[in-house]
Amino acid sequence: MTRRVLALSALAVFLAAAFFSSGPARLTLINAGLRVEYPWPRAAAAWVAFVGATGAVALLQRRWARVLLAGLAAITLYASLHLTIFRLEAGDRGVSFRGVLGTKRLAWEDVRKIETGPGVRVLLGPGDQRVSVDTADLSPTDAAALDRTIARRVAETTR
């Protein structure tokens, strides 16, 4: 009985923390450009959600529930890392993107083409250099500010 109550409590912690970890990224205008990152409380909530999911996996006895929650915990771990590590900077020298899978940089003068799609901007450079900018978590106003900054910087280097 106690194990079941603890498992349900861990699931409740997971759900509450997952709710608080959601929301848009924060765009900060700086002198030379802008920075996009997630506020630290969202990342902290995602880590709490991961702990709740992991606790539920440890406490549940049914195999199917453990497998399901282990998959959910893995997804939550990736989301926690993403919210903690993610940073996009568009400065005076170029654009820099840091994510779970590494860091990519592209100087403004190396930008050859910009491809746009729903929720993403891809800056293409020489060879197979590319920086994908995910704008799905930005508000429409912030996405427009990012688009204006990219367009202005690329136009300045082509003059």
Stockholm file with secondary structure:
# STOCKHOLM 1.0

chainA/1-159         MTRRVLALSALAVFLAAAFFSSGPARLTLINAGLRVEYPWPRAAAAWVAFVGATGAVALLQRRWARVLLAGLAAITLYASLHLTIFRLEAGDRGVSFRGVLGTKRLAWEDVRKIETGPGVRVLLGPGDQRVSVDTADLSPTDAAALDRTIARRVAETTR
#=GR chainA/1-159 SS CHHHHHHHHHHHHHHHHHHHHCSCCEEEEETTEEEEECCHHHHHHHHHHHHHHHHHHHHCCCHHHHHHHHHHHHHHHHHHHHHHHCEEEECSSEEEEEETTEEEEEEGGGCCEEEEETTEEEEECSTTCEEEEECTTSCHHHHHHHHHHHHHHHHHHHC
#=GC SS_cons         CHHHHHHHHHHHHHHHHHHHHCSCCEEEEETTEEEEECCHHHHHHHHHHHHHHHHHHHHCCCHHHHHHHHHHHHHHHHHHHHHHHCEEEECSSEEEEEETTEEEEEEGGGCCEEEEETTEEEEECSTTCEEEEECTTSCHHHHHHHHHHHHHHHHHHHC
//
